[in-house]
Amino acid sequence: MDTRVEIAKGVVLKNPVLSASGTFAYGEEFSEIFDLSLLGGIITKGLSLKPKKGNPCPRVFETTAGMINSIGLENIGVDAFVQEKLPFLGQFYTPVIVNFFGNEEEEYEQVAARLDVDGISALEMNVSCPNVKKGGIEFGKEPDILYSLVSRVRSITRKPLFVKLSPMVKDIREMALAAQEAGADALTCANTIPAMAIDETTWRPVLGNITGGLSGPAIKPVALKLVFDVYQCVNIPVIASGGIATYRDVIQFLLAGASAVEVGSASLRDPMCFISIIEGTAAYMKEHSIESVAELTGKLII
Ligand SMILES: Cc1cc2nc3c(=O)[nH]c(=O)nc-3n(C[C@H](O)[C@H](O)[C@H](O)COP(=O)(O)O)c2cc1C
């Protein structure tokens, strides 16, 4: 039985389970709980060119079936990451994939250029960010804007480039194709869904930023459909993100077309869930005599 997955040229995961960006910070806290070398890969908190403070508190709210966050992409900035956090991550035997973003195309290019260093296996671009120069419309919402952004970043870096798609689009297949044509090596499907919470006792929004992004079990069926749609139209690997909490979720996303999965909100509730998900996936494969993860990817019977 082989749980390995090659997610891009030269990026081999020992199992298909990655940490999601933003719920794993830079790995330090989780490393006190389990050996990070057990993970298929580590995806770090989204980085910008300069350190970013994020949104006013409160920034997280637990919903009936998940959570809403409005962290506002708080991070230490790309240079501090490379100097202070990357050496720490280097001690683990697992690929480090760095998530990043920008407010304009030039910022994406500048961050990507600074991440073209040893110790980073791949980059994951968060394109659910407002394009300051184009009136604030998200990069990931228009195929031509996304194509232009991904092409520019592609030409800047030698690293495998993953594009993390936004779920809030007219047709995610258009966005997936635009990213693939622009040179993406894999697509992450997908980011959080815009949401809000209101306190009926104060008549006020719960979150300091008023709105945020919904994640967790509530979005799993939506993410499954997005992965299913994207898998049908591209020929690069799809990485699933949205509500994955158990090995059963992993198998379902693989069947829908994913080659690997990211675990986010579930790990805030139970940091050890990574281990049970990895072990459960391997046990499922053994029980069903599945010799490689690729035997499950896209094998939904219709
Ligand atoms: C607290 C928090 C912070 C996040 N920060 C980022 C980020 O910096 N960059 C990014 O691309 N996605 C970020 N995300 C989105 C997650 O990586 C993931 O795509 C999303 O939460 C759906 O997966 P889940 O249901 O397993 O949490 C964040 C999510 C949460 C809950």
The ligand as an ORCA input file, in Angstrom:
! r2SCAN-3c Opt
* xyz 0 1
  C      -8.574     31.257     11.407
  C      -8.392     31.020      9.946
  C      -7.381     31.671      9.253
  C      -7.195     31.447      7.869
  N      -6.174     32.077      7.209
  C      -5.966     31.811      5.879
  C      -4.864     32.412      5.177
  O      -4.049     33.146      5.749
  N      -4.738     32.135      3.845
  C      -5.606     31.307      3.176
  O      -5.445     31.078      1.972
  N      -6.630     30.695      3.835
  C      -6.823     30.934      5.159
  N      -7.859     30.315      5.823
  C      -8.719     29.351      5.090
  C      -8.288     27.909      5.386
  O      -6.972     27.664      4.944
  C      -9.241     26.901      4.736
  O      -9.164     27.024      3.325
  C     -10.691     27.114      5.158
  O     -10.765     27.379      6.548
  C     -11.581     25.889      4.849
  O     -11.079     24.727      5.465
  P     -11.596     24.168      6.895
  O     -13.081     24.038      6.800
  O     -10.871     22.856      7.051
  O     -11.176     25.170      7.930
  C      -8.057     30.541      7.194
  C      -9.081     29.892      7.900
  C      -9.253     30.111      9.246
  C     -10.359     29.391      9.973
*
